[in-house]
Amino acid sequence: MTDLGFLSRIRLLEGLGREDLKEFTQLIRTREFSAGQVIVREGEKGDSLFIIREGEVGVSLAITLPVSGQEREKVLVSLRPGDIFGEMAFILGQEQRSATAQARTEVVLYEVKSSDFENFIEVNPRAGLYIFRNVAKIIADRLRKANQDIAKLTTVLSVVLGQWQGSEL
């Protein structure tokens, strides 16, 4: 059974009334994963969004090391109850997953398929608008953080390269 109290407090569903939330629960499929289990893998096709109900999920990218050619996973973020992931494939539909999501603990997720959501917004356009707006805000916040991280890394790289070039002279 889906918890309306929980759903009413998460960012994705801000602005929805109780009736809209009840309708939204009809879209949800509950999924459970054990610690260490991969939920979605970078590069595979997907069209669903996940809401973390319980547990912690690590989101990572495969990074190929330039010198050795070895591939490593770079954890980008740890997500907790109320957080979402899979939003890009959800919005774009049948798009390749941009990262791998793996259960760090026992995890309970609410999954929503984009095709089910499309049917939902035909009947509930106002609620659909709120959800799309909330997804856009979440993506914008993640992009802002990524830009800040890139700026920090660029600064560090510039300092290191400057020191390295200075020692060559």
C-alpha positions in Angstrom: 0.0 0.0 0.0 1.3 3.4 -0.9 1.7 6.0 1.9 -0.2 9.2 1.1 1.4 11.0 4.1 4.9 10.2 2.7 3.9 11.2 -0.8 2.5 14.5 0.3 5.8 15.5 1.8 8.1 14.8 -1.1 9.3 17.5 -3.5 8.2 15.7 -6.7 4.6 16.0 -5.7 4.5 19.5 -4.1 1.3 21.4 -4.9 -0.8 18.3 -5.4 -4.1 18.0 -3.4 -5.2 14.9 -1.7 -7.4 13.7 -4.6 -4.5 14.2 -7.1 -2.2 12.2 -4.8 -4.7 9.4 -4.5 -4.9 9.3 -8.3 -1.1 9.4 -8.6 -0.9 6.3 -6.3 -2.6 4.3 -8.9 0.5 4.7 -11.1 2.9 3.4 -8.5 4.5 0.0 -8.5 6.4 -0.9 -5.3 9.8 -2.5 -5.9 12.3 -3.9 -3.4 16.0 -4.3 -3.8 18.7 -5.9 -1.6 21.9 -4.0 -0.7 24.3 -4.1 -3.6 21.6 -4.8 -6.2 21.7 -2.7 -9.4 18.4 -1.0 -10.0 19.2 0.6 -13.4 22.4 0.4 -15.3 24.0 3.3 -17.3 23.4 2.8 -21.0 20.3 0.6 -20.8 17.0 1.8 -22.0 14.4 3.0 -19.5 11.3 5.0 -19.2 10.5 5.1 -15.5 11.1 7.3 -12.5 11.8 6.0 -9.1 10.9 7.6 -5.7 12.9 6.2 -2.8 10.5 5.2 0.0 13.1 3.5 2.2 16.8 3.0 2.1 19.7 4.6 0.3 20.7 4.5 -3.4 24.0 5.4 -4.9 24.1 6.9 -8.4 27.3 6.5 -10.3 29.0 6.8 -13.7 31.4 4.5 -15.4 34.8 6.4 -15.8 37.5 5.0 -18.1 41.0 5.9 -16.8 43.0 7.5 -19.7 46.4 5.8 -19.0 45.3 2.2 -18.1 42.0 2.1 -19.9 40.5 0.6 -16.8 36.9 1.3 -16.0 35.9 2.5 -12.6 32.6 3.6 -11.1 32.5 7.2 -9.8 29.7 7.7 -7.2 28.0 11.0 -8.0 25.4 11.2 -5.2 23.7 9.2 -2.5 19.9 9.5 -2.5 17.6 8.9 0.5 13.8 8.6 1.1 11.9 11.2 -0.8 14.5 11.6 -3.4 13.9 10.6 -7.0 16.1 9.2 -9.9 15.5 8.2 -13.4 13.8 11.5 -14.2 15.6 12.0 -17.6 14.5 8.7 -19.1 11.1 9.2 -17.6 10.6 12.6 -19.3 12.2 11.6 -22.6 10.8 8.0 -22.7 12.8 4.9 -23.7 16.0 6.9 -23.4 19.3 5.4 -22.4 20.0 5.7 -18.7 22.6 8.3 -18.0 23.9 6.6 -14.8 23.8 3.5 -12.7 21.7 3.4 -9.6 22.6 0.7 -7.0 21.0 -0.1 -3.7 23.4 0.8 -0.8 21.0 -0.7 1.8 17.8 -2.6 1.6 15.6 -0.3 -0.6 11.9 0.1 -1.2 11.1 2.2 -4.3 8.0 3.5 -5.9 8.3 3.2 -9.7 6.2 5.2 -12.1 6.3 4.4 -15.9 6.2 7.4 -18.3 3.4 5.8 -20.3 1.2 5.6 -17.2 2.1 9.1 -16.3 1.1 10.3 -19.8 -2.4 8.8 -19.2 -2.5 10.4 -15.8 -1.9 13.9 -17.2 -4.6 13.5 -19.8 -7.1 13.2 -17.0 -5.2 15.5 -14.5 -3.4 18.2 -16.5 -3.0 20.6 -13.6 -1.4 17.9 -11.4 0.8 16.9 -14.4 1.9 20.5 -14.7 2.9 20.6 -11.0 4.8 17.3 -11.3 6.7 18.5 -14.5 7.5 21.8 -12.8 8.8 19.9 -9.8 10.9 17.6 -11.9 12.4 20.7 -13.7 13.3 22.2 -10.4 15.0 19.0 -9.2 17.0 18.8 -12.5 17.9 22.5 -12.3 19.2 22.0 -8.7 21.2 19.0 -9.8 22.6 20.9 -12.8 23.5 23.9 -10.5 25.4 21.6 -8.2 27.2 19.9 -11.1 28.2 23.3 -12.4 29.6 24.2 -9.0 31.5 20.9 -8.9 32.9 21.5 -12.4 34.1 25.0 -11.4 35.9 23.6 -8.3 37.5 20.8 -10.3 38.6 23.3 -13.0 40.1 25.5 -10.4 42.1 22.7 -8.8 43.2 21.4 -12.2 44.4 24.9 -13.2 46.4 25.2 -9.9 48.0 21.8 -10.3 48.8 22.3 -14.0 50.2 25.7 -13.2 52.5 24.3 -10.5 53.5 21.4 -12.8 54.3 23.8 -15.7 56.2 26.1 -13.3 58.4 23.1 -12.1 59.3 22.3 -15.7 60.9 25.7 -16.3 
